[in-house]
Amino acid sequence: MDPPKIVVIGDESAGKSTILEQLARLPVFPRKKRFCTRLAIHVRLRRSESINASLSVYNVPAEGPYVQDGQPMQVPQENGWIWVQEKMASLVEELSERPTKMGIVKDKIIVLEVRRPDVPSIDLVDLPGLTTVPKDKAEEIQEVLKRQLSEDARTGGHSMYLAVVPASGDVRPSTNMAMQFVQDNMLQNKTFGVFSKCDQVSDPDILCCLVTGKATEDGDEPEALGAVELTKGWVTTMLKPPHEKELQVHNFERLLIQHREDADFFKSKEYKQIVDYGQAGMGALVRRLELEYSNYLNTTWKDGAMKRILEKLAGLEFDLSMLGVVEGETKKLQLARKEVERRFGPDSPVKELHDRFRKDVLHDQICVPVRRILGDLRDTKWEGHDVHKNLESVRNQVKGTASSAVQQIEEFWMPKLKEILVAESKVDDADGDIVTEVACGIRMRLFGKGESQRNMRKVMKQTPLIQLNHYPDFTSAIIANCKSFVDRVAQDLGAQVQDLTDRFLDPDSPWLRLQPELALPAAQMADGKVSSKVKVKCDEQGFLDALVALFLRKAPTAQDLQGMHQNVNSVGMEEGAAKQKHEELLLQIKKVKAARDGIRKAFAITDEEFAMMELQIDAEPVVQGAAQA
């Protein structure tokens, strides 16, 4: 979680970089008069016993977080501004094919991380100076500033602003472009005002009036002099660069002299009022920044940041649960067997699969064609010498139909059983459930419709889920068991179908009755001849009942399939992609926990206070996308 930033804005040559130099206590900002700040520079000041500075470049996408471009490089402390200036120049040149007409870089930023024992722990952003001419340059700079506002809004609106206004000449803040930006974007309650170059002011009394809000000795009110009221107030600085030639090289000495002369400048009685109000010099600015920054962190940012971290952590842990990679062979085997029973057991998709088997195979491929074949025997008369041949033909048709259905048992069951076994369980936000959706259109629910994601997270944290598709050795063993079982079913059923269809022609067949006409009463024909016809009567429904019942008794059931794991005693290793994703999630969780613990330590959050934060999170609905924040 990035802490709030203090964004420094001001007109070109207003003295922004000079003030930032003093805050960082390092000469790392562009200083050439003809070389303005060409892109946003993010400065991360960290109070530390060690002293070092590093420079990184980040890409600024149209949406989403910044992405680091390359590796950080160490910046020499004495003349770091040269390195920063050269890096800016190289970026401008690198982007010259697609920019920006005026050399303003909009889609990259420089990040400077400065660690020193004498700096405040705050984050600052130095933006290109505002201007009105040339027009193209002014528009490009405005775009950089708008991107900064968008980034601030995306990350929670925590930024504060430091508006630098030169006090030279007849200073009127209300006409200053930086103050106009502040007012246009309604940032007055988030902005510190800083008057720079106070050694160039034409009337110290007016400056004191603008800073303190008190009327001048002549009775002029601040509003009449162009004052802009800011909630966080105003501070004055001087920071005139020393002219000695050697100090253009020895930059640490220059910074020390500027700091000392800045403090000395405001000792004159003309500025006693703003000194008494604690609004004069870099020391006053640093104290105000640290105080406001600290207050904001404690009163506003801390709770919001902890909330986002806990949401992020819960989301990552839920993602880890949904990934379904389980550590520990014993636990893995236990969960895998339980999942097989869930997917193949009584309340599983096997029930619907059995319904489809009855419809697609038994009804459509047995009942319908066999009823048609046997229906052709209804009221049929054959010559006696054709009876055996014709009945053999009927039996072969019935046997062929039934045998074809037997062969289709494996074709029907095996692909669908594999789909059910290896289908991935996913969150269905629309239904409020975790569903396992099979390619054949069957859906298996874990909870039932309407469960909140918050509750799903709680349950998944207590009851881990295993995704069987990550364990090919285990699923292959289960499928092999299923195939052996289905093969046995088909083999037994095939033999019984053979017996049943053979019985169809037996003399004592319960389904077939042959009635020669000559055996009927009054068989004597009028011409004295005896009929050679045989009437065939077939109990088609009775035979069909016996045939279908045979299939129903033998068809795989949930009770048969849920035990397919019994002789599988090892789950094996998860596949490589799942293992890599598992490691990535564990690393992210570790980082988020470190951020959580870091905030707890930094703000001395007690166990009771932290428990209350967790309860508040649990009471709120899950914000979609919180895990990507």
C-alpha positions as CSV (number, residue, x, y, z in Angstrom):
1,M,0.0,0.0,0.0
2,D,1.6,3.3,-1.1
3,P,1.3,6.1,1.5
4,P,-0.3,9.4,0.5
5,K,1.7,11.6,-1.7
6,I,2.3,15.4,-1.5
7,V,2.1,16.6,-5.1
8,V,4.2,19.7,-5.8
9,I,2.7,22.1,-8.4
10,G,3.8,25.5,-9.6
11,D,4.5,27.7,-12.6
12,E,7.8,27.2,-14.5
13,S,10.8,28.5,-12.5
14,A,8.6,29.0,-9.4
15,G,11.3,27.2,-7.3
16,K,9.7,23.8,-6.9
17,S,12.9,21.8,-7.5
18,T,14.8,24.1,-5.0
19,I,12.2,23.4,-2.3
20,L,12.2,19.7,-3.1
21,E,16.0,19.6,-2.9
22,Q,15.8,21.0,0.6
23,L,13.2,18.5,1.7
24,A,15.2,15.6,0.3
25,R,18.5,17.1,1.5
26,L,20.0,15.8,-1.7
27,P,20.9,17.7,-4.9
28,V,19.0,15.3,-7.2
29,F,16.6,17.7,-9.1
30,P,17.2,19.3,-12.5
31,R,18.9,22.7,-12.0
32,K,19.8,24.0,-15.4
33,K,17.8,27.2,-16.2
34,R,16.9,26.0,-19.7
35,F,16.1,22.5,-18.6
36,C,12.7,22.4,-16.9
37,T,11.2,19.3,-15.3
38,R,10.0,17.3,-18.3
39,L,8.1,14.5,-16.6
40,A,6.7,13.6,-13.2
41,I,9.3,12.8,-10.6
42,H,8.1,10.8,-7.6
43,V,10.3,11.3,-4.5
44,R,10.1,8.7,-1.7
45,L,11.8,10.2,1.4
46,R,12.5,7.6,4.1
47,R,14.1,8.4,7.4
48,S,16.9,5.9,7.8
49,E,20.3,5.5,9.5
50,S,21.8,4.7,6.1
51,I,22.2,7.3,3.3
52,N,21.5,6.4,-0.3
53,A,19.4,7.3,-3.3
54,S,18.1,5.2,-6.2
55,L,16.4,6.1,-9.5
56,S,13.8,3.9,-11.3
57,V,11.6,4.5,-14.3
58,Y,8.0,3.5,-14.4
59,N,5.5,3.2,-17.3
60,V,2.2,5.1,-16.8
61,P,-0.6,3.1,-18.5
62,A,-3.9,4.7,-19.4
63,E,-5.5,2.8,-16.5
64,G,-4.2,0.8,-13.6
65,P,-1.1,0.9,-11.5
66,Y,2.4,2.0,-12.7
67,V,4.7,-0.7,-14.0
68,Q,8.5,-0.6,-13.4
69,D,10.6,-0.4,-16.5
70,G,14.0,-1.9,-15.9
71,Q,16.0,-2.1,-12.8
72,P,16.7,0.7,-10.3
73,M,20.1,2.5,-10.4
74,Q,22.0,4.1,-7.7
75,V,22.3,7.9,-7.9
76,P,25.5,9.6,-6.7
77,Q,24.6,12.0,-3.9
78,E,26.9,14.9,-4.7
79,N,25.8,15.5,-8.3
80,G,22.6,13.4,-8.5
81,W,20.8,16.2,-10.4
82,I,23.0,15.5,-13.4
83,W,22.0,11.9,-13.5
84,V,18.3,12.8,-13.2
85,Q,18.6,15.5,-15.8
86,E,20.4,13.0,-18.2
87,K,17.7,10.4,-17.6
88,M,15.0,12.9,-18.4
89,A,16.9,13.8,-21.6
90,S,17.2,10.2,-22.6
91,L,13.5,9.5,-22.0
92,V,12.6,12.6,-24.1
93,E,14.8,11.4,-26.9
94,E,13.6,7.8,-26.6
95,L,10.0,8.9,-26.9
96,S,10.7,11.5,-29.6
97,E,9.1,9.2,-32.3
98,R,5.7,9.3,-30.7
99,P,5.4,12.2,-28.3
100,T,5.1,15.1,-27.4
101,K,5.9,18.1,-29.5
102,M,7.4,20.1,-26.6
103,G,9.5,17.3,-25.0
104,I,7.0,16.6,-22.1
105,V,7.0,12.9,-21.3
106,K,3.5,11.8,-20.3
107,D,3.6,8.0,-20.2
108,K,6.6,7.5,-17.9
109,I,7.7,8.8,-14.5
110,I,11.0,8.8,-12.6
111,V,10.9,7.5,-9.0
112,L,13.7,8.7,-6.7
113,E,14.0,6.8,-3.3
114,V,16.0,8.8,-0.8
115,R,17.1,7.4,2.5
116,R,18.7,9.7,5.1
117,P,18.5,10.3,8.9
118,D,17.5,13.9,8.4
119,V,14.5,13.8,6.1
120,P,10.8,13.4,6.9
121,S,9.2,10.1,5.8
122,I,6.9,11.3,3.1
123,D,6.3,10.9,-0.6
124,L,6.4,13.8,-2.9
125,V,5.7,14.3,-6.6
126,D,7.4,17.0,-8.7
127,L,5.3,17.8,-11.8
128,P,6.4,19.8,-14.8
129,G,5.9,23.6,-14.3
130,L,2.7,25.2,-15.5
131,T,2.9,27.6,-18.4
132,T,0.6,29.2,-21.0
133,V,3.0,29.4,-23.9
134,P,3.7,27.8,-26.1
135,K,0.2,26.4,-26.3
136,D,1.2,22.8,-27.2
137,K,3.5,22.6,-24.2
138,A,0.8,24.1,-21.9
139,E,-1.7,21.4,-23.1
140,E,0.8,18.6,-22.6
141,I,1.6,19.7,-19.0
142,Q,-2.1,20.0,-18.3
143,E,-2.5,16.4,-19.4
144,V,0.3,15.3,-17.0
145,L,-1.5,17.0,-14.2
146,K,-4.8,15.5,-15.1
147,R,-3.2,12.0,-15.1
148,Q,-2.0,12.7,-11.6
149,L,-5.5,13.6,-10.5
150,S,-6.8,10.4,-12.1
151,E,-4.2,8.3,-10.4
152,D,-5.0,9.9,-7.1
153,A,-8.7,9.2,-7.6
154,R,-7.9,5.6,-8.6
155,T,-5.9,5.0,-5.4
156,G,-8.4,6.5,-3.0
157,G,-7.9,10.3,-3.2
158,H,-5.3,10.5,-0.5
159,S,-2.9,13.0,-2.1
160,M,-2.1,16.4,-0.7
161,Y,-0.8,19.3,-2.7
162,L,2.1,21.7,-2.2
163,A,1.5,24.8,-4.4
164,V,4.6,26.9,-4.9
165,V,4.0,30.6,-5.7
166,P,6.9,33.0,-6.3
167,A,6.8,36.0,-4.0
168,S,8.8,38.1,-6.3
169,G,7.5,41.5,-7.3
170,D,3.8,42.4,-6.7
171,V,2.7,38.9,-5.7
172,R,-1.0,38.0,-6.2
173,P,-1.8,34.4,-5.5
174,S,-5.2,34.6,-7.2
175,T,-3.6,35.2,-10.6
176,N,-1.1,32.4,-10.2
177,M,-1.6,29.4,-12.5
178,A,-0.8,26.9,-9.8
179,M,-3.5,28.4,-7.5
180,Q,-5.9,28.5,-10.5
181,F,-5.3,24.8,-10.9
182,V,-6.0,24.3,-7.1
183,Q,-9.2,26.2,-7.3
184,D,-10.4,24.7,-10.6
185,N,-10.1,21.2,-9.1
186,M,-11.4,22.2,-5.6
187,L,-8.2,21.2,-3.8
188,Q,-8.1,24.1,-1.3
189,N,-8.7,21.9,1.7
190,K,-5.9,19.5,0.5
191,T,-3.2,22.1,-0.3
192,F,-0.2,23.7,1.4
193,G,0.7,27.1,0.0
194,V,4.4,28.0,-0.2
195,F,5.7,31.4,-1.2
196,S,9.2,31.0,-2.7
197,K,11.8,33.6,-3.6
198,C,10.8,35.8,-0.7
199,D,14.0,37.8,-1.0
200,Q,12.5,39.3,-4.2
201,V,9.2,40.5,-2.6
202,S,8.5,44.2,-3.2
203,D,6.5,44.7,0.0
204,P,7.1,42.4,3.0
205,D,3.9,43.8,4.7
206,I,1.8,42.5,1.8
207,L,3.5,39.1,2.0
208,C,2.8,38.9,5.8
209,C,-0.8,39.8,5.1
210,L,-1.1,37.0,2.5
211,V,0.5,34.4,4.7
212,T,-1.2,35.2,8.0
213,G,-4.6,36.5,6.8
214,K,-4.2,39.7,8.8
215,A,-4.7,43.1,7.3
216,T,-1.6,45.2,6.3
217,E,-0.5,48.3,8.3
218,D,-2.4,50.4,5.7
219,G,-5.6,48.4,6.4
220,D,-5.7,46.3,3.2
221,E,-7.5,43.1,3.6
222,P,-5.9,39.8,2.2
223,E,-8.8,39.3,-0.3
224,A,-8.1,42.7,-1.8
225,L,-4.5,41.7,-2.4
226,G,-5.4,38.5,-4.2
227,A,-5.1,36.1,-1.2
228,V,-6.2,32.5,-1.7
229,E,-7.4,30.8,1.5
230,L,-6.0,27.3,2.0
231,T,-7.1,25.0,4.8
232,K,-3.5,23.9,5.5
233,G,-2.2,27.5,5.4
234,W,0.8,29.2,3.9
235,V,4.6,29.1,4.6
236,T,7.4,31.4,3.2
237,T,10.8,30.4,1.9
238,M,13.7,32.3,0.5
239,L,16.4,29.7,-0.6
240,K,18.4,32.1,-2.7
241,P,21.2,30.1,-4.4
242,P,24.7,31.3,-3.3
243,H,26.8,32.8,-6.1
244,E,30.2,31.4,-5.1
245,K,31.5,29.5,-8.0
246,E,32.9,26.6,-6.0
247,L,29.3,26.0,-4.6
248,Q,28.1,25.1,-8.1
249,V,30.1,21.9,-7.7
250,H,30.1,21.3,-4.0
251,N,26.3,20.8,-3.8
252,F,26.0,19.6,-0.2
253,E,27.7,22.8,1.0
254,R,25.3,24.8,-1.2
255,L,22.3,23.1,0.3
256,L,23.6,23.8,3.9
257,I,24.3,27.4,3.1
258,Q,20.9,27.8,1.4
259,H,19.2,26.3,4.5
260,R,21.1,28.5,6.9
261,E,20.5,31.7,4.9
262,D,16.9,30.9,4.5
263,A,16.5,30.8,8.3
264,D,18.6,33.9,8.8
265,F,16.6,35.9,6.2
266,F,13.4,35.7,8.2
267,K,15.0,36.9,11.4
268,S,14.5,40.5,10.3
269,K,11.7,42.4,12.2
270,E,9.7,42.7,8.9
271,Y,8.9,39.0,9.2
272,K,8.5,38.7,12.9
273,Q,4.8,38.1,12.6
274,I,5.0,35.1,10.3
275,V,8.0,33.8,12.3
276,D,5.8,34.0,15.5
277,Y,3.0,32.2,13.6
278,G,5.5,29.4,12.7
279,Q,5.1,30.1,9.0
280,A,8.6,31.2,8.0
281,G,11.4,29.1,6.4
282,M,12.1,25.6,5.4
283,G,12.0,24.4,9.0
284,A,8.4,25.6,9.4
285,L,7.5,23.9,6.1
286,V,9.0,20.6,7.1
287,R,7.2,20.7,10.5
288,R,3.9,21.5,8.9
289,L,4.3,18.8,6.3
290,E,5.3,16.2,8.9
291,L,2.5,17.2,11.2
292,E,-0.3,17.2,8.6
293,Y,1.1,14.1,7.0
294,S,1.2,12.2,10.3
295,N,-2.3,13.4,11.3
296,Y,-3.7,12.3,7.9
297,L,-2.0,9.0,8.1
298,N,-3.5,8.4,11.6
299,T,-6.9,9.8,11.2
300,T,-7.8,8.9,7.6
301,W,-5.3,6.8,5.7
302,K,-4.6,4.2,8.3
303,D,-8.1,2.8,8.5
304,G,-8.6,2.9,4.8
305,A,-5.2,1.3,4.1
306,M,-5.8,-1.4,6.6
307,K,-9.2,-2.1,5.1
308,R,-7.8,-2.4,1.6
309,I,-5.0,-4.6,2.9
310,L,-7.4,-6.9,4.8
311,E,-9.7,-7.0,1.7
312,K,-6.7,-7.8,-0.5
313,L,-5.5,-10.5,1.9
314,A,-9.0,-12.1,2.1
315,G,-9.2,-12.0,-1.7
316,L,-5.8,-13.6,-2.2
317,E,-6.6,-16.3,0.4
318,F,-9.9,-16.9,-1.4
319,D,-8.0,-17.1,-4.7
320,L,-5.6,-19.6,-3.1
321,S,-8.5,-21.7,-1.8
322,M,-10.1,-21.6,-5.3
323,L,-6.9,-22.6,-6.9
324,G,-7.4,-25.9,-5.1
325,V,-3.7,-26.9,-4.6
326,V,-3.4,-28.7,-1.3
327,E,-0.2,-29.2,0.7
328,G,0.5,-32.4,2.6
329,E,-0.1,-35.9,1.1
330,T,-2.5,-37.1,3.8
331,K,-4.7,-34.0,3.7
332,K,-4.5,-34.0,-0.1
333,L,-5.7,-37.6,-0.3
334,Q,-8.5,-37.1,2.2
335,L,-9.8,-34.1,0.3
336,A,-9.4,-35.7,-3.1
337,R,-11.4,-38.8,-2.1
338,K,-14.1,-36.6,-0.6
339,E,-14.2,-34.6,-3.8
340,V,-14.6,-37.8,-5.9
341,E,-17.6,-38.7,-3.7
342,R,-19.0,-35.3,-4.1
343,R,-18.7,-35.4,-7.9
344,F,-19.8,-39.1,-8.3
345,G,-22.1,-39.6,-5.2
346,P,-25.9,-39.6,-4.8
347,D,-26.3,-35.8,-5.0
348,S,-23.8,-35.5,-7.8
349,P,-24.2,-34.9,-11.6
350,V,-24.2,-38.7,-12.0
351,K,-27.9,-38.5,-11.2
352,E,-28.6,-36.2,-14.1
353,L,-26.2,-38.3,-16.2
354,H,-28.3,-41.4,-15.5
355,D,-31.4,-39.5,-16.6
356,R,-29.7,-38.6,-19.9
357,F,-28.6,-42.3,-20.3
358,R,-32.2,-43.4,-19.9
359,K,-33.4,-40.9,-22.5
360,D,-30.6,-40.9,-25.0
361,V,-29.7,-44.6,-24.9
362,L,-32.5,-46.7,-23.4
363,H,-35.4,-44.8,-24.8
364,D,-34.1,-43.5,-28.1
365,Q,-31.8,-46.4,-29.1
366,I,-33.6,-49.4,-27.5
367,C,-37.2,-48.7,-26.8
368,V,-38.1,-46.9,-30.0
369,P,-36.3,-49.2,-32.5
370,V,-37.1,-52.5,-30.7
371,R,-40.8,-51.5,-30.4
372,R,-40.8,-50.7,-34.1
373,I,-39.2,-54.0,-35.0
374,L,-41.5,-56.1,-32.8
375,G,-44.5,-54.0,-33.8
376,D,-44.1,-55.3,-37.3
377,L,-45.0,-58.8,-36.0
378,R,-48.4,-57.6,-35.0
379,D,-51.1,-59.6,-36.9
380,T,-48.4,-61.1,-39.1
381,K,-49.0,-64.3,-41.0
382,W,-46.2,-66.3,-42.6
383,E,-46.0,-69.4,-44.6
384,G,-44.9,-72.2,-42.3
385,H,-41.6,-72.8,-44.1
386,D,-40.7,-69.1,-43.7
387,V,-41.3,-68.8,-39.9
388,H,-37.9,-69.8,-38.7
389,K,-36.1,-67.7,-41.2
390,N,-38.2,-64.6,-40.5
391,L,-38.0,-65.0,-36.7
392,E,-34.2,-65.3,-37.0
393,S,-34.2,-62.0,-38.9
394,V,-36.3,-60.3,-36.2
395,R,-34.1,-61.7,-33.5
396,N,-30.9,-60.5,-35.2
397,Q,-32.4,-57.0,-35.6
398,V,-33.3,-56.9,-31.9
399,K,-29.9,-58.3,-30.9
400,G,-28.1,-55.9,-33.1
401,T,-30.0,-52.9,-31.7
402,A,-29.4,-54.1,-28.1
403,S,-25.7,-54.9,-28.7
404,S,-25.2,-51.5,-30.3
405,A,-26.6,-49.9,-27.1
406,V,-24.2,-52.1,-25.0
407,Q,-21.3,-50.8,-27.0
408,Q,-22.4,-47.2,-26.5
409,I,-22.3,-47.6,-22.7
410,E,-18.6,-46.8,-22.6
411,E,-19.0,-44.1,-25.3
412,F,-21.8,-42.5,-23.3
413,W,-20.4,-42.8,-19.7
414,M,-16.6,-42.4,-19.9
415,P,-16.2,-39.0,-21.6
416,K,-18.8,-37.5,-19.3
417,L,-17.4,-39.1,-16.1
418,K,-14.0,-37.6,-17.0
419,E,-15.5,-34.2,-17.6
420,I,-17.3,-34.3,-14.2
421,L,-14.1,-35.5,-12.5
422,V,-11.7,-32.8,-13.9
423,A,-14.1,-29.9,-14.3
424,E,-12.8,-26.8,-12.5
425,S,-15.0,-25.3,-9.7
426,K,-15.4,-21.5,-10.2
427,V,-17.2,-18.6,-8.5
428,D,-20.4,-17.6,-10.1
429,D,-21.0,-14.1,-8.8
430,A,-24.4,-13.9,-10.6
431,D,-25.8,-16.9,-8.8
432,G,-23.8,-16.4,-5.6
433,D,-22.3,-19.8,-5.6
434,I,-19.3,-21.9,-6.4
435,V,-20.2,-24.1,-9.4
436,T,-18.6,-27.0,-11.2
437,E,-19.8,-26.7,-14.8
438,V,-19.3,-29.7,-17.0
439,A,-18.9,-29.3,-20.8
440,C,-21.9,-31.5,-21.3
441,G,-24.0,-28.8,-19.6
442,I,-24.4,-30.2,-16.1
443,R,-23.8,-27.8,-13.2
444,M,-22.9,-28.9,-9.7
445,R,-23.3,-26.3,-6.9
446,L,-21.2,-26.2,-3.7
447,F,-23.6,-24.0,-1.6
448,G,-26.8,-23.2,-3.4
449,K,-27.9,-20.0,-5.0
450,G,-27.7,-16.6,-3.2
451,E,-24.7,-17.1,-1.0
452,S,-22.7,-13.9,-0.3
453,Q,-19.0,-14.0,-1.4
454,R,-18.1,-12.9,2.2
455,N,-19.7,-16.2,3.5
456,M,-18.1,-18.2,0.7
457,R,-14.7,-16.8,1.7
458,K,-15.3,-17.8,5.3
459,V,-16.4,-21.3,4.4
460,M,-13.6,-21.8,2.0
461,K,-11.0,-20.7,4.6
462,Q,-12.3,-23.3,7.0
463,T,-12.9,-26.1,4.5
464,P,-10.3,-26.2,1.7
465,L,-11.2,-27.1,-1.8
466,I,-9.1,-29.4,-4.0
467,Q,-9.2,-28.9,-7.8
468,L,-8.8,-32.4,-9.1
469,N,-7.8,-31.1,-12.6
470,H,-4.5,-30.1,-11.1
471,Y,-3.7,-33.8,-10.2
472,P,-3.5,-35.8,-13.4
473,D,-2.0,-38.9,-11.8
474,F,-4.9,-39.1,-9.4
475,T,-7.7,-38.4,-12.0
476,S,-6.1,-40.9,-14.4
477,A,-6.2,-43.6,-11.8
478,I,-9.9,-42.8,-11.0
479,I,-10.8,-42.8,-14.7
480,A,-9.0,-46.1,-15.2
481,N,-11.1,-47.6,-12.3
482,C,-14.2,-46.2,-13.9
483,K,-13.3,-47.7,-17.3
484,S,-12.6,-51.1,-15.7
485,F,-16.0,-50.9,-14.0
486,V,-17.9,-49.8,-17.2
487,D,-16.1,-52.4,-19.2
488,R,-17.3,-55.1,-16.8
489,V,-20.8,-53.7,-16.9
490,A,-20.7,-53.8,-20.7
491,Q,-19.3,-57.3,-20.8
492,D,-21.9,-58.7,-18.4
493,L,-24.7,-56.8,-20.1
494,G,-23.6,-58.1,-23.5
495,A,-23.7,-61.7,-22.3
496,Q,-27.2,-61.2,-20.8
497,V,-28.5,-59.5,-23.8
498,Q,-27.3,-62.5,-25.9
499,D,-29.1,-64.9,-23.6
500,L,-32.3,-62.7,-23.6
501,T,-32.5,-62.4,-27.3
502,D,-31.7,-66.1,-27.8
503,R,-34.6,-66.9,-25.4
504,F,-36.9,-64.9,-27.7
505,L,-36.9,-67.9,-30.2
506,D,-37.1,-70.7,-27.6
507,P,-40.1,-73.0,-27.9
508,D,-41.2,-71.9,-24.4
509,S,-40.5,-68.2,-25.1
510,P,-42.7,-66.1,-22.8
511,W,-42.9,-63.4,-25.5
512,L,-43.6,-65.3,-28.7
513,R,-46.6,-67.4,-29.7
514,L,-46.9,-69.2,-33.0
515,Q,-50.4,-70.2,-34.1
516,P,-50.8,-72.3,-37.2
517,E,-54.2,-71.8,-38.8
518,L,-54.6,-75.5,-39.5
519,A,-54.8,-76.0,-35.7
520,L,-57.7,-73.6,-35.3
521,P,-61.2,-75.0,-35.2
522,A,-62.9,-75.0,-38.5
523,A,-59.6,-75.1,-40.2
524,Q,-61.2,-77.0,-43.1
525,M,-61.4,-74.6,-46.0
526,A,-64.4,-74.4,-48.3
527,D,-62.4,-76.0,-51.2
528,G,-61.2,-78.8,-49.0
529,K,-57.7,-77.5,-48.5
530,V,-55.9,-76.9,-45.2
531,S,-54.1,-73.5,-44.6
532,S,-50.3,-73.4,-44.5
533,K,-50.2,-70.0,-42.7
534,V,-48.8,-69.4,-39.3
535,K,-50.0,-66.5,-37.2
536,V,-47.4,-64.7,-35.1
537,K,-48.3,-63.2,-31.8
538,C,-45.6,-61.3,-29.9
539,D,-45.7,-59.8,-26.4
540,E,-43.6,-56.8,-27.5
541,Q,-44.2,-54.9,-24.3
542,G,-43.2,-57.8,-22.1
543,F,-39.9,-58.4,-24.1
544,L,-39.1,-54.7,-24.1
545,D,-39.7,-54.6,-20.3
546,A,-37.3,-57.4,-19.8
547,L,-34.7,-55.9,-22.1
548,V,-34.8,-52.4,-20.6
549,A,-34.9,-53.7,-17.0
550,L,-31.7,-55.6,-17.8
551,F,-30.0,-52.3,-18.8
552,L,-31.4,-50.5,-15.9
553,R,-30.1,-53.1,-13.4
554,K,-26.6,-52.9,-14.9
555,A,-26.2,-49.2,-15.7
556,P,-23.6,-47.4,-13.6
557,T,-25.1,-45.6,-10.5
558,A,-23.8,-43.0,-8.1
559,Q,-23.5,-45.8,-5.5
560,D,-21.3,-47.7,-7.9
561,L,-19.1,-44.7,-8.8
562,Q,-18.5,-42.9,-5.6
563,G,-16.2,-45.6,-4.4
564,M,-13.9,-45.4,-7.4
565,H,-11.1,-43.9,-5.3
566,Q,-10.9,-46.9,-2.8
567,N,-7.7,-48.4,-4.2
568,V,-6.1,-45.1,-5.1
569,N,-3.7,-44.3,-2.3
570,S,-1.7,-41.4,-3.6
571,V,-2.8,-38.1,-5.2
572,G,0.6,-37.2,-6.6
573,M,2.1,-33.8,-7.5
574,E,0.0,-31.0,-9.0
575,E,0.8,-29.9,-12.5
576,G,3.5,-27.3,-13.1
577,A,1.2,-24.3,-13.9
578,A,-0.9,-24.8,-10.8
579,K,2.2,-25.2,-8.7
580,Q,3.6,-22.0,-10.1
581,K,0.4,-20.1,-9.5
582,H,0.3,-21.5,-6.0
583,E,3.8,-20.2,-5.2
584,E,2.9,-16.8,-6.7
585,L,-0.2,-16.5,-4.6
586,L,1.8,-17.5,-1.4
587,L,4.3,-14.8,-2.2
588,Q,1.6,-12.2,-2.7
589,I,0.0,-13.2,0.5
590,K,3.4,-12.9,2.3
591,K,3.9,-9.4,1.0
592,V,0.4,-8.3,1.9
593,K,0.8,-9.8,5.4
594,A,4.1,-7.9,5.7
595,A,2.3,-4.7,4.7
596,R,-0.4,-5.4,7.2
597,D,2.1,-6.1,10.0
598,G,4.1,-3.0,9.0
599,I,1.1,-0.8,9.4
600,R,0.2,-2.4,12.7
601,K,3.7,-1.7,13.9
602,A,3.9,1.8,12.5
603,F,0.7,2.9,14.1
604,A,0.9,0.8,17.2
605,I,-2.5,-0.9,16.5
606,T,-3.4,-3.1,19.4
607,D,-4.8,-6.6,19.1
608,E,-8.2,-5.3,20.2
609,E,-8.2,-2.5,17.6
610,F,-7.1,-4.9,14.9
611,A,-9.8,-7.4,15.8
612,M,-12.4,-4.7,15.6
613,M,-11.0,-3.8,12.1
614,E,-11.4,-7.4,11.0
615,L,-15.0,-7.5,12.4
616,Q,-15.9,-4.4,10.4
617,I,-14.5,-5.9,7.2
618,D,-16.5,-9.1,7.8
619,A,-19.7,-7.1,8.3
620,E,-19.3,-5.4,4.9
621,P,-20.1,-6.8,1.5
622,V,-17.1,-7.8,-0.7
623,V,-16.2,-5.0,-3.1
624,Q,-15.6,-6.6,-6.5
625,G,-12.0,-6.1,-7.7
626,A,-10.7,-5.5,-4.2
627,A,-8.3,-8.3,-4.6
628,Q,-6.7,-6.5,-7.6
629,A,-6.4,-3.2,-5.7
